[in-house]
Amino acid sequence: MVSTDKKGVLVGLGNPILDISNNTDKETIEKYGLAWGQTVFANENNKEFFDVLEKAPNCSYIPGGSVTNSIRVTNWMLNGSQEYGCGIIGCIGKDDYGKIILDNLKKVNVDTILEINETELSSRCGCGIYLKERCLMPEIRASNKLSMSFIEKNLEQILKADILFVEGYFLIECWGIVEFLVKKFKEANKKVAFTFSAVFMVEFHFEKIKKLAEVADIIFCNEEEAASMAKMLGKPGSNDLENSKNIHAQLPANDRLLVVTCGKNPVILTSWDYTKNDLKTNVSCTVNKIPDEEIVDTNGCGDSFVGGFMSEYLKGSDIEKCAKAGNYAASVIIKNIGCTYPEKPNFA
């Protein structure tokens, strides 16, 4: 349940998934039709890959999914704060995978508003790692079965949070719930943040992405997603900053912050003055340079940036410090397998 004794609480809405991570090899990846650096959804022909990962030594189970990663990192960066907190809304199955997700979130004091589906198994994602490359094979099951009745039953608790963060992927199957909660948060004069999540989300679910972008207070995306959004809005730009400008200009007037991560290049943070039809805010934040030999796994870096950013945003920090916190969090996660990190952050 969402804490009521905090100065600020962030609650995430999305797909809780259990990441099943282990080392693998080229032959296994080719056998199951997977690909390095890409996501291939589970089907009847490749499901055996889960068994391969789990039966091999040193298999690790990490609560994952985009929203779970971001909320876990926010919680980690808050470092046991008594003033600020975070929670997650979603659905898990009544199985061992769901228990691992729930137990791990409760262990670190993340507030949980998780519906337990009696018939669907928990969502999972096979993460195969070879050297510094990885492949992802998600199987979305219970996580997209979140019910409106559960949301309505827990609405009072949910609205105790100050900011709603929505995972873009969640728009596919649960758009009605997203619309409902976004409306409730806006009516309560609370903030809404969300992430595009992927280029295919912008291209194939554009109308939903656009509707949420129109009312969101904070939008997170990477440079490829921003370029896709500008193109879909009919105003493709020639560079990352121009894409940011064109996204703002094509959306209805709103005091929104657009945060674009650009890989090794500086993060671009912008807001728009609709009276002057020009940038109101334009901040560039340098990314921490990580030597190639220290990079272990890029899985969850974008999610962890969001988590670090929101940990400072909750506190009312300026957006440059928020971005620095995001960069710090991503620089830690990239040195570990999956979205994992040391016991305590080292950020001030």
N, C-alpha and C positions, 0 to 999 in steps of 0.2 A: 504494500500500500504506500501511496505517496506521503512523504514526511510533511508534517504541518508546522514544524518548529524551525524551519530553515528560512534564511533570507531570500534564497533563490533556488528553484528546482527546475531541471530540464528533464522532460520525459520524451522518450523515443518511441516511434510507432513503425513497426516493420516486421521482418521475417527472422525470428530467432532460429538459428541453424546450428547444428553441431558440426564443427570442422574435424574431420578425421584425417590427420596428417601423418605421412611417413615417407621415407626415402623410397625411390623406385628407380627404374632404368628405362632406357630408350625402347627396348624390345617390348616391355609391358605396355608402355604408352601407345606404341603402334598397334599392338594386339587389340586394344580396346577402342581404337579410333579417336584417341585424345590428342591434344596438341599443346606444346609448351607455350606458356604465356596466354593461353586462351581458355574460355569457359565452354565446355560441352556438356549439355544436360544429360542426366542419367536416362537410360532406356533399357529395354529388355536385352539388348545385345552387349551392353557394357557394364551392367550392374555388378558383375562379378568382381570388378575392380575394387569395390568396397571390401570384399572378403580378402583380397590380396593385401590391401593396406593393413587391415586389422589383424591378420594372421602373422604378419611379419614382425620381427622384434622392434621394440621402441616406438610403437604406434602411440600418437598423442591425441587426446580429445580436448578440443578447445571450443568454448561457446563462441559461435561466429554468426555470420550474416552481417551485412553492412551496418544495420542499426545497432546490433549487439556490439560490434567492434567499436563503434563511435561512443556508445554509452559507457562501455567498460573503460575506454581510454579517458573519457571525461572524469569518470570516478577515480581512476588512478591518479590523474593530474590534480584532482582536488585533495588527494592525499589525506583522507580521513577528516576533512573539514566538518566542523559542527555547524557551520553557517550555510553551506551550499551542498546540494545533493542532486542525484539523478535517478531516473527509473526507466522502465521499459514496459511497453504494452505489446502483447502479441499472443500467439497460440502455440502450444507444444502438445505432443502426444502423451498418453499415459504409458510411458515405456522408459527403459533405461537411459536412452539418449535424452529424453525430456528431463529426467531426474538429474542428469549431469549438468544440463543447462541451468536448471532452477537452483540446484545446490551451489554451483559456482557463483552465480549472481548473488545469492543470499550471503554467501561466505564473505564477500567484499562489500556487503551492505548496499547493493544496488536495489532500489525499490522495485518490486515485481508486481505487475498487473497482468498475469499470464493465464489465459484460458487453457484448461486441460481438456483436449478432445479425447473422448472415450474410444473412438473408432479409427482415427487416423494416426499413423506413426509420425514421430517427430521428423522434421526436415533435417537433412544431413548434406554434407559436401565433402567429397573425396578430394584431398589435396596431395597430389603426387609431387615429390621434390627430387630433382636430380641436379647435383652441383648447385648452381644458383638459379636454375630454371624451375618452373612449377607449372602444373596444369590443375584445373579445377573442374570437378564434376558434381554439380549440385543436383539434389533430388528434393524438390519442393513438395511437401506433403501437408502436415498439420498446420504449418505456419500461415498458409493462405486460407485457412478455415475459420479465422477469427470471426465471431458472430456479432451482429449489431446488438442482439439482446444482452450479450456480455458487456459491450461498451456502455449501453444505456444503464445497466445495473451498476456499473462502476464509474459513471460519469462524474459524480460528486468528488470522488477521490482523484480522478484524472485531472479535473479542473483546479485542483490545489497546486498543480505545477504552474510555473510562470512562462515556460517556453515549450512549445511542441516542436519536435524535430521529426520529419517524415522522410523515410527512406524511399527514394524514387521507385525502386522495384515493386514496392508495395501497392503502387497505383494500378498495377495490371489486374489483380484479382479482387482487390478490396477498395475500389474507388469510392464506393458509397460510404464506407467508414471514414476514409480520408476526408471527403467533403464534409461529413457531419462534424468531425472533431475540429477541423480547421474553422468551420463556421462558428462553433461554440467558443473556441479560443479567441477569435476575432471579436465576437460579441462581448466577450469579457475583457476586451482591451489588452489581451495578452499576445505575445509574439509567436510567429510561426517561421520555422526554418526548414529547408529541405534540400536534397541533393538530386541532381539529374540522374546520377548513378551510372549511366552508360550512354554511349552514342545511340545504340539501338533503341533506348527508351525515348530519346528525343525524336528519332525518326519514325518509329512505329506507334508511339503513344503520345504524339505531339499535342493533341487537343487537351489531354489530361495534364501534361507537363505545363502547357501554356496557362491553363486555368489556375493551377497552383502557383505558378510564377507571378501571376497578376496580383495575388494577395499576400504572397510571402514577404516577410521582413528581411530574411537572409536567404540567399541562394548560393549553394556550393556547386562547383563543377570544375573539370579540368579543361585544358585548352582545346582539346578535340571536341568535347561536349559543347563548349561555348561556340566554337566555329559552326557546329551542326545546328545549334539553336538559332544563331544569327541567320544562317542559310534558310532554315525552315520559316523564320519570320520574314523572309524576303529581302534581307539586308546583309549579305555576307561581307565580311571585312577582309582587309589584306593582312592584318596582324591581330595579335591577342587583344590589345587595347581597343582597336577599332571594333572588334567583335563585341567587346564589353559595352562600348558606347551604343552600338546598334541594337543590342538586346534591350538596354534601358529605354532607348528612344521609341521602340516599337511596343512597349508595354504601357498599360495605363498608369497615370500618375500615382506614385506610391513612394514612401520614403524607404526604399529597399536598398540593401547592401548586396552587391554581387561580388563573390569571392572566387577568383579563377586561379587554380594552381597550374603551373606551367613546367612540370618536371624539375629539371635542375635550374631553370630560370626563375626569377623573382615572382612571387605571388602578386597578383593584381587585385586590389580592392577598390571598388568604385561605387559611388552613388550618383544620382542624376538630379539636376535642377530643371524641372519641367517648365519653369517660367523663362529661363534663359536658353533652354534647350542645349545644355552643355553640362559637363561634369561638375558636380558639387564637391565630390570627394574623389581623389585619385592618389592612392597610397601603393607603393611598391615595396615588398618585403623580401629581402634576400634569403635564399634557401641555404640551409646548412650543407656544406659540401662533404659527402661521404666517400672515402677512398673505395675503389672497386673491390679491394680485398676484404673490406669490412661488410660489404653487402651480402646478406644471407638469403633474404626472401622479401620480395616487394609486396606480397599479399597483405592487404589491409592498410597500406600506407595512406591512401586517400581517406579512408575511414578514420584513421588515427589522427590525421590532420584536423578533421572536423571535430574530433573529441578534444584535442588540445585547444583548438580555437574556442570552443564553447565553454571550456572550463574557465577561461578568463573572461569571456563575454558575460557569463553569469555574474561575475564579480563587478561588472561595470568598467572593466579595463578598456583603454583606447584600442582601436582596431589594429594598430601596429603591434601592440603587445599580444593581442589575440592571435595574430598571424604568426608571431614569433613562437608562441606556445604551440601552435599547430605544427610549425616546422620542426620544433624540438621533438614533439611526440612522434612525428613521422620518421625523424632521424634515429630514434630509438627502435621503433618497430622494425625498420628495414634491416636491422642487425640481428634479428631473431626469427625463428621459424614461426610462421603464423602471426596472429595479432597477440604477441606476448611481450612482456617487459619485466624489468627488475622490480623488486619489492617497492621501492620508493622512487619518485621522479627527482630529477636534479635540475629544476627550472625555477628561476626567480625573476 
